[in-house]
Amino acid sequence: MDPALPNRIARTTQPDGDGLLFRFGHGLEIRTDKPLAADAGRVLALGTPQATLMNYMLSWPERLAGRLVFEPFAGSGAIGLTALRAGARRVELLDINPRAVRFARENAERNGFGPERVLCIEGSIESFVPAQPYELIFANPPFVPTPDGIEGTLTSRAGSEGNLLVDLLLRRLELLLAPDGEVFIYLFQFVREGKPLVTHSIERWVREREVELTPTQQRPIAVEEYFEAYLQVFAGKQQAIRRWRADLLERHGAALTLDHYVAHVGPQRQAPTRWTIEDNLERKFGDGLRLAFAEDRQLALGRVFENFVPS
Protein backbone atom coordinates (compact mmCIF):
# COMPACT_ATOMS: atom_id res chain seq x y z
CA MET A 1 0.00 0.00 0.00
CA ASP A 2 1.26 3.49 -0.86
CA PRO A 3 2.17 5.64 2.17
CA ALA A 4 0.05 8.59 3.28
CA LEU A 5 0.85 11.91 1.62
CA PRO A 6 2.10 14.59 4.02
CA ASN A 7 -0.23 17.35 5.14
CA ARG A 8 1.24 20.53 3.65
CA ILE A 9 -1.44 22.97 4.83
CA ALA A 10 0.29 24.36 7.98
CA ARG A 11 -2.58 26.74 8.70
CA THR A 12 -2.73 29.47 11.34
CA THR A 13 -5.75 31.67 12.09
CA GLN A 14 -6.08 35.06 13.74
CA PRO A 15 -8.83 37.68 14.17
CA ASP A 16 -8.77 40.41 11.53
CA GLY A 17 -11.28 43.16 12.31
CA ASP A 18 -14.72 41.62 11.95
CA GLY A 19 -13.28 38.63 10.08
CA LEU A 20 -10.56 35.98 10.22
CA LEU A 21 -7.17 35.85 8.52
CA PHE A 22 -5.82 32.41 7.54
CA ARG A 23 -2.12 31.98 6.76
CA PHE A 24 -0.83 28.82 5.06
CA GLY A 25 2.55 27.17 4.79
CA HIS A 26 2.51 27.62 1.00
CA GLY A 27 2.43 31.41 1.46
CA LEU A 28 -1.25 32.12 0.88
CA GLU A 29 -3.18 34.58 3.06
CA ILE A 30 -6.99 34.38 2.97
CA ARG A 31 -9.52 36.58 4.75
CA THR A 32 -13.05 35.29 5.54
CA ASP A 33 -15.95 36.22 7.77
CA LYS A 34 -16.14 34.79 11.28
CA PRO A 35 -18.32 31.70 11.82
CA LEU A 36 -21.90 32.62 12.79
CA ALA A 37 -21.52 36.19 11.54
CA ALA A 38 -25.02 37.72 11.44
CA ASP A 39 -25.23 37.76 7.64
CA ALA A 40 -26.91 35.14 5.43
CA GLY A 41 -24.25 35.91 2.80
CA ARG A 42 -21.28 35.47 5.14
CA VAL A 43 -18.10 34.12 3.55
CA LEU A 44 -17.31 30.75 5.09
CA ALA A 45 -14.26 30.32 7.28
CA LEU A 46 -11.84 27.65 6.04
CA GLY A 47 -11.88 24.10 7.34
CA THR A 48 -11.24 20.51 6.32
CA PRO A 49 -13.18 20.55 3.00
CA GLN A 50 -11.04 23.37 1.60
CA ALA A 51 -7.85 21.95 3.13
CA THR A 52 -8.45 18.56 1.47
CA LEU A 53 -8.64 20.01 -2.04
CA MET A 54 -5.78 22.44 -1.35
CA ASN A 55 -3.52 19.66 -0.08
CA TYR A 56 -4.22 17.61 -3.22
CA MET A 57 -2.96 20.48 -5.39
CA LEU A 58 0.14 21.00 -3.27
CA SER A 59 0.87 17.25 -3.34
CA TRP A 60 0.50 16.87 -7.12
CA PRO A 61 1.75 20.18 -8.62
CA GLU A 62 2.60 18.49 -11.92
CA ARG A 63 -1.14 18.00 -12.45
CA LEU A 64 -1.75 21.75 -12.05
CA ALA A 65 1.20 23.09 -14.05
CA GLY A 66 0.08 25.40 -16.86
CA ARG A 67 -3.60 24.47 -16.50
CA LEU A 68 -6.72 26.62 -16.78
CA VAL A 69 -8.64 26.06 -13.52
CA PHE A 70 -12.22 26.87 -12.50
CA GLU A 71 -13.55 27.20 -8.96
CA PRO A 72 -17.35 27.57 -8.86
CA PHE A 73 -18.99 28.42 -5.50
CA ALA A 74 -15.65 30.08 -4.78
CA GLY A 75 -16.39 31.93 -1.55
CA SER A 76 -13.10 33.42 -0.34
CA GLY A 77 -11.26 31.95 -3.35
CA ALA A 78 -8.85 29.92 -1.20
CA ILE A 79 -9.03 26.78 -3.35
CA GLY A 80 -8.58 28.56 -6.67
CA LEU A 81 -5.76 30.76 -5.39
CA THR A 82 -3.98 27.65 -4.08
CA ALA A 83 -4.16 26.29 -7.64
CA LEU A 84 -2.15 29.34 -8.76
CA ARG A 85 0.39 28.72 -5.99
CA ALA A 86 0.64 25.11 -7.21
CA GLY A 87 1.45 26.20 -10.78
CA ALA A 88 -1.85 26.74 -12.60
CA ARG A 89 -1.64 29.18 -15.52
CA ARG A 90 -4.92 30.97 -14.77
CA VAL A 91 -7.88 30.58 -12.43
CA GLU A 92 -11.47 31.75 -12.82
CA LEU A 93 -13.60 32.09 -9.66
CA LEU A 94 -17.42 32.12 -9.79
CA ASP A 95 -19.89 32.91 -7.00
CA ILE A 96 -23.48 34.09 -6.96
CA ASN A 97 -22.82 36.00 -3.71
CA PRO A 98 -21.51 39.56 -4.33
CA ARG A 99 -19.92 39.58 -0.87
CA ALA A 100 -17.94 36.45 -1.74
CA VAL A 101 -16.81 37.93 -5.07
CA ARG A 102 -15.50 41.00 -3.23
CA PHE A 103 -13.62 38.82 -0.70
CA ALA A 104 -12.14 36.66 -3.48
CA ARG A 105 -10.98 39.73 -5.42
CA GLU A 106 -9.41 41.24 -2.29
CA ASN A 107 -7.72 37.92 -1.45
CA ALA A 108 -6.28 37.70 -4.95
CA GLU A 109 -4.84 41.21 -4.60
CA ARG A 110 -3.56 40.44 -1.09
CA ASN A 111 -1.54 37.55 -2.55
CA GLY A 112 -0.19 39.47 -5.53
CA PHE A 113 -2.29 37.84 -8.27
CA GLY A 114 -3.28 40.28 -11.01
CA PRO A 115 -6.17 40.09 -13.50
CA GLU A 116 -3.99 38.22 -16.02
CA ARG A 117 -3.85 35.28 -13.55
CA VAL A 118 -7.26 35.37 -11.82
CA LEU A 119 -10.76 36.45 -12.84
CA CYS A 120 -13.51 36.88 -10.21
CA ILE A 121 -17.03 36.52 -11.65
CA GLU A 122 -20.40 37.19 -10.02
CA GLY A 123 -22.93 34.76 -11.44
CA SER A 124 -24.88 31.50 -11.12
CA ILE A 125 -23.57 28.08 -12.09
CA GLU A 126 -27.00 27.54 -13.68
CA SER A 127 -26.42 30.12 -16.43
CA PHE A 128 -22.66 30.71 -16.51
CA VAL A 129 -20.99 30.08 -19.89
CA PRO A 130 -17.17 29.98 -19.97
CA ALA A 131 -15.08 31.55 -22.71
CA GLN A 132 -13.46 28.13 -23.15
CA PRO A 133 -13.74 24.77 -21.38
CA TYR A 134 -11.62 24.31 -18.26
CA GLU A 135 -8.90 21.73 -17.77
CA LEU A 136 -9.48 21.34 -14.03
CA ILE A 137 -12.43 22.18 -11.77
CA PHE A 138 -12.20 22.22 -7.97
CA ALA A 139 -15.49 22.77 -6.13
CA ASN A 140 -16.72 22.95 -2.55
CA PRO A 141 -20.40 23.74 -3.24
CA PRO A 142 -23.00 24.54 -0.57
CA PHE A 143 -23.83 21.02 0.62
CA VAL A 144 -25.86 21.24 3.84
CA PRO A 145 -29.20 19.39 3.41
CA THR A 146 -31.81 21.99 4.34
CA PRO A 147 -35.54 21.57 5.10
CA ASP A 148 -38.01 23.50 2.97
CA GLY A 149 -39.15 26.42 5.10
CA ILE A 150 -35.70 27.19 6.53
CA GLU A 151 -34.00 30.02 4.69
CA GLY A 152 -30.49 29.18 5.92
CA THR A 153 -27.37 30.84 4.51
CA LEU A 154 -26.47 31.48 0.90
CA THR A 155 -23.14 29.70 1.40
CA SER A 156 -24.47 26.45 2.91
CA ARG A 157 -28.09 25.65 2.06
CA ALA A 158 -28.31 23.02 -0.66
CA GLY A 159 -31.90 21.82 -0.90
CA SER A 160 -33.70 19.05 0.94
CA GLU A 161 -31.19 16.32 -0.04
CA GLY A 162 -28.07 18.54 -0.13
CA ASN A 163 -27.36 18.06 -3.83
CA LEU A 164 -29.10 21.04 -5.42
CA LEU A 165 -25.87 22.81 -6.44
CA VAL A 166 -23.74 19.77 -7.25
CA ASP A 167 -26.55 18.51 -9.46
CA LEU A 168 -26.48 21.79 -11.42
CA LEU A 169 -22.71 21.49 -11.78
CA LEU A 170 -22.87 17.89 -13.04
CA ARG A 171 -25.73 18.73 -15.39
CA ARG A 172 -23.59 21.39 -17.10
CA LEU A 173 -20.29 19.56 -16.85
CA GLU A 174 -19.72 18.92 -20.54
CA LEU A 175 -20.13 22.63 -21.30
CA LEU A 176 -17.70 23.64 -18.55
CA LEU A 177 -15.06 20.91 -18.83
CA ALA A 178 -12.68 19.92 -21.62
CA PRO A 179 -12.97 16.27 -22.74
CA ASP A 180 -9.64 15.45 -21.07
CA GLY A 181 -10.43 17.65 -18.04
CA GLU A 182 -11.01 16.50 -14.47
CA VAL A 183 -13.21 17.63 -11.56
CA PHE A 184 -12.84 17.38 -7.78
CA ILE A 185 -15.94 18.08 -5.65
CA TYR A 186 -16.18 17.99 -1.85
CA LEU A 187 -19.59 16.63 -0.76
CA PHE A 188 -21.79 15.93 2.28
CA GLN A 189 -24.20 13.09 1.50
CA PHE A 190 -27.20 11.15 2.64
CA VAL A 191 -26.22 7.50 2.11
CA ARG A 192 -28.67 4.68 1.44
CA GLU A 193 -27.36 1.11 1.76
CA GLY A 194 -23.80 2.29 1.13
CA LYS A 195 -24.77 4.40 -1.91
CA PRO A 196 -24.47 8.21 -1.65
CA LEU A 197 -27.47 9.95 -3.23
CA VAL A 198 -25.17 11.92 -5.56
CA THR A 199 -24.61 8.72 -7.53
CA HIS A 200 -28.07 9.20 -9.08
CA SER A 201 -26.87 12.53 -10.54
CA ILE A 202 -23.59 10.94 -11.65
CA GLU A 203 -25.44 8.17 -13.48
CA ARG A 204 -27.81 10.65 -15.11
CA TRP A 205 -25.54 13.54 -16.10
CA VAL A 206 -21.89 12.45 -16.33
CA ARG A 207 -20.94 11.13 -19.77
CA GLU A 208 -18.31 8.44 -20.36
CA ARG A 209 -16.16 9.31 -17.37
CA GLU A 210 -14.83 7.35 -14.40
CA VAL A 211 -15.92 8.78 -11.02
CA GLU A 212 -14.12 7.88 -7.81
CA LEU A 213 -15.78 8.71 -4.48
CA THR A 214 -13.40 8.96 -1.51
CA PRO A 215 -15.03 8.92 1.96
CA THR A 216 -13.48 11.55 4.23
CA GLN A 217 -15.34 10.96 7.50
CA GLN A 218 -14.15 8.86 10.45
CA ARG A 219 -17.45 6.95 10.24
CA PRO A 220 -20.97 7.59 8.88
CA ILE A 221 -23.37 9.29 11.29
CA ALA A 222 -26.97 8.31 12.01
CA VAL A 223 -29.58 10.38 10.18
CA GLU A 224 -31.71 10.84 13.31
CA GLU A 225 -28.88 12.79 14.93
CA TYR A 226 -29.00 15.20 11.99
CA PHE A 227 -32.76 15.64 12.26
CA GLU A 228 -32.45 16.25 16.01
CA ALA A 229 -29.72 18.83 15.42
CA TYR A 230 -32.08 20.81 13.17
CA LEU A 231 -34.87 20.58 15.78
CA GLN A 232 -32.47 21.90 18.40
CA VAL A 233 -30.97 24.79 16.39
CA PHE A 234 -34.18 25.89 14.62
CA ALA A 235 -36.63 25.53 17.50
CA GLY A 236 -39.24 27.71 15.78
CA LYS A 237 -39.34 25.53 12.64
CA GLN A 238 -40.40 22.20 14.15
CA GLN A 239 -43.27 21.57 11.74
CA ALA A 240 -41.17 22.19 8.60
CA ILE A 241 -38.36 19.98 9.93
CA ARG A 242 -40.72 17.11 10.76
CA ARG A 243 -42.31 17.28 7.29
CA TRP A 244 -38.84 17.19 5.72
CA ARG A 245 -37.84 14.23 7.90
CA ALA A 246 -41.01 12.27 6.98
CA ASP A 247 -40.52 12.95 3.27
CA LEU A 248 -36.87 11.83 3.28
CA LEU A 249 -37.61 8.64 5.19
CA GLU A 250 -40.55 7.82 2.91
CA ARG A 251 -38.36 8.19 -0.19
CA HIS A 252 -35.15 6.62 1.09
CA GLY A 253 -35.96 4.49 4.15
CA ALA A 254 -35.09 4.81 7.83
CA ALA A 255 -31.58 3.36 7.51
CA LEU A 256 -30.07 6.55 6.02
CA THR A 257 -26.68 7.73 7.21
CA LEU A 258 -24.57 10.81 6.38
CA ASP A 259 -20.96 10.93 5.19
CA HIS A 260 -18.52 13.30 3.48
CA TYR A 261 -16.78 12.43 0.20
CA VAL A 262 -14.50 13.83 -2.47
CA ALA A 263 -15.81 13.02 -5.94
CA HIS A 264 -13.07 12.82 -8.59
CA VAL A 265 -14.49 12.87 -12.12
CA GLY A 266 -11.86 11.73 -14.61
CA PRO A 267 -11.28 12.43 -18.33
CA GLN A 268 -13.71 11.20 -20.97
CA ARG A 269 -13.10 7.68 -22.24
CA GLN A 270 -14.72 5.29 -24.68
CA ALA A 271 -16.80 3.50 -22.05
CA PRO A 272 -19.99 4.08 -20.07
CA THR A 273 -19.77 6.20 -16.93
CA ARG A 274 -18.82 4.13 -13.88
CA TRP A 275 -18.50 5.16 -10.23
CA THR A 276 -16.65 3.44 -7.41
CA ILE A 277 -16.00 4.11 -3.73
CA GLU A 278 -12.33 3.96 -2.69
CA ASP A 279 -11.09 4.42 0.87
CA ASN A 280 -7.89 6.18 -0.22
CA LEU A 281 -8.06 9.58 1.49
CA GLU A 282 -4.59 9.54 3.06
CA ARG A 283 -2.86 8.14 -0.04
CA LYS A 284 -4.56 10.46 -2.53
CA PHE A 285 -5.27 13.69 -0.62
CA GLY A 286 -3.06 13.60 2.47
CA ASP A 287 -2.76 12.79 6.14
CA GLY A 288 -4.77 14.45 8.91
CA LEU A 289 -7.74 15.30 6.67
CA ARG A 290 -10.24 12.70 7.89
CA LEU A 291 -13.15 14.29 9.74
CA ALA A 292 -12.99 13.00 13.31
CA PHE A 293 -15.60 13.54 16.05
CA ALA A 294 -16.40 12.05 19.44
CA GLU A 295 -20.18 11.81 18.94
CA ASP A 296 -22.50 11.89 15.92
CA ARG A 297 -24.29 14.92 17.41
CA GLN A 298 -21.05 16.92 17.33
CA LEU A 299 -20.70 16.66 13.54
CA ALA A 300 -24.45 17.06 12.94
CA LEU A 301 -24.61 20.29 14.94
CA GLY A 302 -21.50 21.64 13.20
CA ARG A 303 -23.14 21.28 9.79
CA VAL A 304 -26.56 22.57 10.88
CA PHE A 305 -25.02 25.67 12.49
CA GLU A 306 -23.60 26.60 9.05
CA ASN A 307 -27.21 27.38 8.13
CA PHE A 308 -27.97 29.41 11.26
CA VAL A 309 -27.97 33.22 11.09
CA PRO A 310 -28.05 34.95 14.51
CA SER A 311 -30.47 37.82 14.82
C-alpha positions in Angstrom: 0.0 0.0 0.0 1.3 3.5 -0.9 2.2 5.6 2.2 0.1 8.6 3.3 0.9 11.9 1.6 2.1 14.6 4.0 -0.2 17.4 5.1 1.2 20.5 3.7 -1.4 23.0 4.8 0.3 24.4 8.0 -2.6 26.7 8.7 -2.7 29.5 11.3 -5.7 31.7 12.1 -6.1 35.1 13.7 -8.8 37.7 14.2 -8.8 40.4 11.5 -11.3 43.2 12.3 -14.7 41.6 11.9 -13.3 38.6 10.1 -10.6 36.0 10.2 -7.2 35.8 8.5 -5.8 32.4 7.5 -2.1 32.0 6.8 -0.8 28.8 5.1 2.6 27.2 4.8 2.5 27.6 1.0 2.4 31.4 1.5 -1.2 32.1 0.9 -3.2 34.6 3.1 -7.0 34.4 3.0 -9.5 36.6 4.8 -13.0 35.3 5.5 -15.9 36.2 7.8 -16.1 34.8 11.3 -18.3 31.7 11.8 -21.9 32.6 12.8 -21.5 36.2 11.5 -25.0 37.7 11.4 -25.2 37.8 7.6 -26.9 35.1 5.4 -24.2 35.9 2.8 -21.3 35.5 5.1 -18.1 34.1 3.5 -17.3 30.8 5.1 -14.3 30.3 7.3 -11.8 27.7 6.0 -11.9 24.1 7.3 -11.2 20.5 6.3 -13.2 20.6 3.0 -11.0 23.4 1.6 -7.8 21.9 3.1 -8.4 18.6 1.5 -8.6 20.0 -2.0 -5.8 22.4 -1.3 -3.5 19.7 -0.1 -4.2 17.6 -3.2 -3.0 20.5 -5.4 0.1 21.0 -3.3 0.9 17.2 -3.3 0.5 16.9 -7.1 1.8 20.2 -8.6 2.6 18.5 -11.9 -1.1 18.0 -12.4 -1.7 21.8 -12.1 1.2 23.1 -14.0 0.1 25.4 -16.9 -3.6 24.5 -16.5 -6.7 26.6 -16.8 -8.6 26.1 -13.5 -12.2 26.9 -12.5 -13.6 27.2 -9.0 -17.3 27.6 -8.9 -19.0 28.4 -5.5 -15.6 30.1 -4.8 -16.4 31.9 -1.6 -13.1 33.4 -0.3 -11.3 32.0 -3.4 -8.9 29.9 -1.2 -9.0 26.8 -3.4 -8.6 28.6 -6.7 -5.8 30.8 -5.4 -4.0 27.7 -4.1 -4.2 26.3 -7.6 -2.1 29.3 -8.8 0.4 28.7 -6.0 0.6 25.1 -7.2 1.4 26.2 -10.8 -1.9 26.7 -12.6 -1.6 29.2 -15.5 -4.9 31.0 -14.8 -7.9 30.6 -12.4 -11.5 31.8 -12.8 -13.6 32.1 -9.7 -17.4 32.1 -9.8 -19.9 32.9 -7.0 -23.5 34.1 -7.0 -22.8 36.0 -3.7 -21.5 39.6 -4.3 -19.9 39.6 -0.9 -17.9 36.4 -1.7 -16.8 37.9 -5.1 -15.5 41.0 -3.2 -13.6 38.8 -0.7 -12.1 36.7 -3.5 -11.0 39.7 -5.4 -9.4 41.2 -2.3 -7.7 37.9 -1.4 -6.3 37.7 -4.9 -4.8 41.2 -4.6 -3.6 40.4 -1.1 -1.5 37.6 -2.6 -0.2 39.5 -5.5 -2.3 37.8 -8.3 -3.3 40.3 -11.0 -6.2 40.1 -13.5 -4.0 38.2 -16.0 -3.9 35.3 -13.5 -7.3 35.4 -11.8 -10.8 36.4 -12.8 -13.5 36.9 -10.2 -17.0 36.5 -11.7 -20.4 37.2 -10.0 -22.9 34.8 -11.4 -24.9 31.5 -11.1 -23.6 28.1 -12.1 -27.0 27.5 -13.7 -26.4 30.1 -16.4 -22.7 30.7 -16.5 -21.0 30.1 -19.9 -17.2 30.0 -20.0 -15.1 31.6 -22.7 -13.5 28.1 -23.2 -13.7 24.8 -21.4 -11.6 24.3 -18.3 -8.9 21.7 -17.8 -9.5 21.3 -14.0 -12.4 22.2 -11.8 -12.2 22.2 -8.0 -15.5 22.8 -6.1 -16.7 23.0 -2.5 -20.4 23.7 -3.2 -23.0 24.5 -0.6 -23.8 21.0 0.6 -25.9 21.2 3.8 -29.2 19.4 3.4 -31.8 22.0 4.3 -35.5 21.6 5.1 -38.0 23.5 3.0 -39.2 26.4 5.1 -35.7 27.2 6.5 -34.0 30.0 4.7 -30.5 29.2 5.9 -27.4 30.8 4.5 -26.5 31.5 0.9 -23.1 29.7 1.4 -24.5 26.4 2.9 -28.1 25.6 2.1 -28.3 23.0 -0.7 -31.9 21.8 -0.9 -33.7 19.0 0.9 -31.2 16.3 0.0 -28.1 18.5 -0.1 -27.4 18.1 -3.8 -29.1 21.0 -5.4 -25.9 22.8 -6.4 -23.7 19.8 -7.2 -26.6 18.5 -9.5 -26.5 21.8 -11.4 -22.7 21.5 -11.8 -22.9 17.9 -13.0 -25.7 18.7 -15.4 -23.6 21.4 -17.1 -20.3 19.6 -16.8 -19.7 18.9 -20.5 -20.1 22.6 -21.3 -17.7 23.6 -18.5 -15.1 20.9 -18.8 -12.7 19.9 -21.6 -13.0 16.3 -22.7 -9.6 15.5 -21.1 -10.4 17.6 -18.0 -11.0 16.5 -14.5 -13.2 17.6 -11.6 -12.8 17.4 -7.8 -15.9 18.1 -5.6 -16.2 18.0 -1.8 -19.6 16.6 -0.8 -21.8 15.9 2.3 -24.2 13.1 1.5 -27.2 11.2 2.6 -26.2 7.5 2.1 -28.7 4.7 1.4 -27.4 1.1 1.8 -23.8 2.3 1.1 -24.8 4.4 -1.9 -24.5 8.2 -1.6 -27.5 10.0 -3.2 -25.2 11.9 -5.6 -24.6 8.7 -7.5 -28.1 9.2 -9.1 -26.9 12.5 -10.5 -23.6 10.9 -11.7 -25.4 8.2 -13.5 -27.8 10.6 -15.1 -25.5 13.5 -16.1 -21.9 12.4 -16.3 -20.9 11.1 -19.8 -18.3 8.4 -20.4 -16.2 9.3 -17.4 -14.8 7.3 -14.4 -15.9 8.8 -11.0 -14.1 7.9 -7.8 -15.8 8.7 -4.5 -13.4 9.0 -1.5 -15.0 8.9 2.0 -13.5 11.5 4.2 -15.3 11.0 7.5 -14.2 8.9 10.5 -17.5 6.9 10.2 -21.0 7.6 8.9 -23.4 9.3 11.3 -27.0 8.3 12.0 -29.6 10.4 10.2 -31.7 10.8 13.3 -28.9 12.8 14.9 -29.0 15.2 12.0 -32.8 15.6 12.3 -32.4 16.2 16.0 -29.7 18.8 15.4 -32.1 20.8 13.2 -34.9 20.6 15.8 -32.5 21.9 18.4 -31.0 24.8 16.4 -34.2 25.9 14.6 -36.6 25.5 17.5 -39.2 27.7 15.8 -39.3 25.5 12.6 -40.4 22.2 14.1 -43.3 21.6 11.7 -41.2 22.2 8.6 -38.4 20.0 9.9 -40.7 17.1 10.8 -42.3 17.3 7.3 -38.8 17.2 5.7 -37.8 14.2 7.9 -41.0 12.3 7.0 -40.5 12.9 3.3 -36.9 11.8 3.3 -37.6 8.6 5.2 -40.5 7.8 2.9 -38.4 8.2 -0.2 -35.1 6.6 1.1 -36.0 4.5 4.1 -35.1 4.8 7.8 -31.6 3.4 7.5 -30.1 6.6 6.0 -26.7 7.7 7.2 -24.6 10.8 6.4 -21.0 10.9 5.2 -18.5 13.3 3.5 -16.8 12.4 0.2 -14.5 13.8 -2.5 -15.8 13.0 -5.9 -13.1 12.8 -8.6 -14.5 12.9 -12.1 -11.9 11.7 -14.6 -11.3 12.4 -18.3 -13.7 11.2 -21.0 -13.1 7.7 -22.2 -14.7 5.3 -24.7 -16.8 3.5 -22.0 -20.0 4.1 -20.1 -19.8 6.2 -16.9 -18.8 4.1 -13.9 -18.5 5.2 -10.2 -16.6 3.4 -7.4 -16.0 4.1 -3.7 -12.3 4.0 -2.7 -11.1 4.4 0.9 -7.9 6.2 -0.2 -8.1 9.6 1.5 -4.6 9.5 3.1 -2.9 8.1 0.0 -4.6 10.5 -2.5 -5.3 13.7 -0.6 -3.1 13.6 2.5 -2.8 12.8 6.1 -4.8 14.5 8.9 -7.7 15.3 6.7 -10.2 12.7 7.9 -13.2 14.3 9.7 -13.0 13.0 13.3 -15.6 13.5 16.0 -16.4 12.0 19.4 -20.2 11.8 18.9 -22.5 11.9 15.9 -24.3 14.9 17.4 -21.0 16.9 17.3 -20.7 16.7 13.5 -24.4 17.1 12.9 -24.6 20.3 14.9 -21.5 21.6 13.2 -23.1 21.3 9.8 -26.6 22.6 10.9 -25.0 25.7 12.5 -23.6 26.6 9.0 -27.2 27.4 8.1 -28.0 29.4 11.3 -28.0 33.2 11.1 -28.0 34.9 14.5 -30.5 37.8 14.8 
